[in-house]
Amino acid sequence: MTERRVGGTEGAGAQVEALTEPRCWELLRHAEIGRLAVWVEDHPEIFPVNFTVDRGALVFRTAEGTKVSAALGDAAVALETDGPDAGSGTAWSVVVKGRAQQITDSAGLMDTVRLPLLPWQGGAKGKFIRIVPTEVTGRRFPIVSPEWWRTPLQDVPRSAEE
């Protein structure tokens, strides 16, 4: 993918920039939290995960449960992370799509325990999962002022039921 500017209609003449794959990886290396999208039975589910980049893949650690079962199932997974660019008035979003694999071999586990995987939630997190990407995409876009979205109806009093 090459970096390019795409004309947009969002915001005041906003421009959306498609990010190169190397730039996406650079952003992923500095991100800590993502949202893992998996397919559970007959519907999608999203789980926040702490992750790190390792050898062209994403790795996270977790406990046994729905997230692991779904991630290791037949369906592909996606992980999305995003954030603002400090002081620039822009934000970015990166999506990694691929297949999840549990790391179980001794050498892989020894390498993985050295990674900076620091889950927010305590407890046993003995499952190490690697997302091997099939697609990495990203975009950068201007952040518009909240006033851009203000409508005359926002100041209208609402009923007490809300």
C-alpha positions as CSV (number, residue, x, y, z in Angstrom):
1,M,0.0,0.0,0.0
2,T,1.3,3.5,-0.8
3,E,0.7,6.6,1.1
4,R,-1.9,8.8,-0.6
5,R,-4.4,11.4,0.1
6,V,-8.1,10.7,-0.5
7,G,-10.6,13.5,-0.6
8,G,-13.2,13.1,2.1
9,T,-16.6,14.6,3.0
10,E,-16.2,14.2,6.7
11,G,-15.6,17.4,8.6
12,A,-14.6,20.7,7.0
13,G,-13.0,19.3,3.8
14,A,-11.3,16.5,5.7
15,Q,-8.6,14.5,4.0
16,V,-8.1,10.8,4.9
17,E,-4.6,9.5,4.4
18,A,-4.1,5.8,3.7
19,L,-1.1,4.6,5.7
20,T,1.7,2.4,4.3
21,E,2.1,-1.0,5.9
22,P,5.5,0.0,7.4
23,R,3.9,3.1,9.0
24,C,1.1,0.9,10.3
25,W,3.7,-1.4,12.0
26,E,5.5,1.6,13.5
27,L,2.2,2.8,15.1
28,L,1.4,-0.8,16.3
29,R,4.8,-0.9,18.0
30,H,3.9,2.1,20.1
31,A,0.3,1.0,20.9
32,E,-0.5,-1.0,24.0
33,I,-4.2,-1.6,23.8
34,G,-6.3,-2.9,21.0
35,R,-9.8,-4.3,20.4
36,L,-9.8,-7.9,19.3
37,A,-12.8,-8.8,17.1
38,V,-13.8,-12.5,17.0
39,W,-16.7,-14.6,15.9
40,V,-18.6,-16.3,18.8
41,E,-21.3,-18.8,17.8
42,D,-23.5,-16.6,15.5
43,H,-22.3,-13.1,16.3
44,P,-19.2,-10.9,16.6
45,E,-17.7,-10.0,20.0
46,I,-15.0,-7.5,20.8
47,F,-12.5,-7.7,23.6
48,P,-9.9,-5.2,24.8
49,V,-6.4,-6.7,24.9
50,N,-2.9,-5.6,25.7
51,F,-0.6,-6.6,22.8
52,T,2.9,-6.2,21.5
53,V,4.5,-6.6,18.1
54,D,6.8,-9.7,17.7
55,R,8.4,-10.7,14.4
56,G,5.8,-9.4,12.1
57,A,2.8,-10.6,14.2
58,L,0.8,-9.4,17.2
59,V,1.0,-11.3,20.5
60,F,-1.3,-11.0,23.5
61,R,-1.6,-13.1,26.7
62,T,-4.9,-14.0,28.3
63,A,-6.8,-16.6,30.3
64,E,-8.8,-19.5,29.0
65,G,-12.3,-18.5,28.0
66,T,-14.6,-17.2,25.2
67,K,-11.9,-14.9,23.8
68,V,-9.4,-17.7,23.4
69,S,-11.9,-20.3,22.1
70,A,-13.2,-17.9,19.5
71,A,-9.8,-16.6,18.4
72,L,-8.5,-20.1,17.9
73,G,-11.7,-21.2,16.0
74,D,-12.2,-21.4,12.3
75,A,-12.9,-17.7,11.6
76,A,-10.3,-15.1,11.1
77,V,-9.8,-12.4,13.7
78,A,-9.2,-8.6,13.5
79,L,-7.4,-6.3,15.9
80,E,-8.0,-2.5,15.8
81,T,-6.0,0.1,17.6
82,D,-6.0,3.9,17.3
83,G,-5.0,7.1,18.9
84,P,-4.4,10.8,18.4
85,D,-1.2,12.3,17.0
86,A,-0.1,14.6,19.8
87,G,-0.5,18.2,19.0
88,S,-1.1,17.7,15.3
89,G,-4.9,17.7,15.2
90,T,-5.0,14.3,13.6
91,A,-5.7,10.8,14.7
92,W,-4.9,7.4,13.2
93,S,-6.4,3.9,13.1
94,V,-4.8,0.6,12.2
95,V,-6.5,-2.7,11.6
96,V,-4.8,-6.1,11.5
97,K,-6.7,-9.1,10.0
98,G,-5.4,-12.6,10.2
99,R,-5.4,-15.9,11.9
100,A,-4.8,-16.5,15.6
101,Q,-2.5,-19.3,16.8
102,Q,-1.7,-20.4,20.4
103,I,2.0,-20.4,21.2
104,T,2.6,-23.8,22.8
105,D,6.2,-24.9,21.8
106,S,8.9,-24.5,24.4
107,A,11.1,-22.2,22.4
108,G,8.1,-20.0,21.4
109,L,7.0,-19.7,25.0
110,M,10.5,-18.9,26.2
111,D,10.7,-16.0,23.7
112,T,7.2,-14.8,24.5
113,V,7.6,-14.5,28.2
114,R,10.3,-11.9,27.5
115,L,7.9,-9.7,25.6
116,P,6.4,-6.6,27.3
117,L,2.9,-8.1,27.7
118,L,1.3,-6.3,30.7
119,P,-2.4,-7.0,31.0
120,W,-4.5,-4.5,32.9
121,Q,-6.5,-7.2,34.7
122,G,-4.8,-9.5,37.2
123,G,-5.2,-13.2,37.4
124,A,-3.8,-16.2,35.6
125,K,-3.0,-15.2,32.0
126,G,-1.2,-18.4,30.8
127,K,-2.4,-18.4,27.2
128,F,-0.1,-16.7,24.7
129,I,-1.8,-16.0,21.3
130,R,-0.1,-14.8,18.1
131,I,-2.1,-13.1,15.4
132,V,-0.4,-13.8,12.1
133,P,-1.6,-11.1,9.7
134,T,-3.0,-11.5,6.3
135,E,-3.8,-7.8,5.9
136,V,-2.6,-4.7,7.7
137,T,-4.3,-1.4,6.9
138,G,-4.4,2.1,8.4
139,R,-5.5,5.6,8.0
140,R,-4.8,9.1,9.4
141,F,-7.5,11.7,9.5
142,P,-8.1,15.2,10.9
143,I,-9.9,15.5,14.2
144,V,-12.7,18.0,13.8
145,S,-14.0,20.3,16.5
146,P,-17.0,18.9,18.4
147,E,-18.8,22.1,17.3
148,W,-18.8,20.7,13.7
149,W,-21.4,18.1,14.9
150,R,-23.5,20.5,17.0
151,T,-27.1,20.8,15.9
152,P,-29.8,23.3,17.0
153,L,-31.7,20.3,18.6
154,Q,-28.8,19.5,21.0
155,D,-29.8,22.4,23.3
156,V,-33.5,21.4,23.4
157,P,-34.5,20.0,26.8
158,R,-35.1,16.3,27.0
159,S,-37.7,14.3,28.8
160,A,-36.9,12.9,32.3
161,E,-37.0,9.4,30.9
162,E,-33.6,9.8,29.3
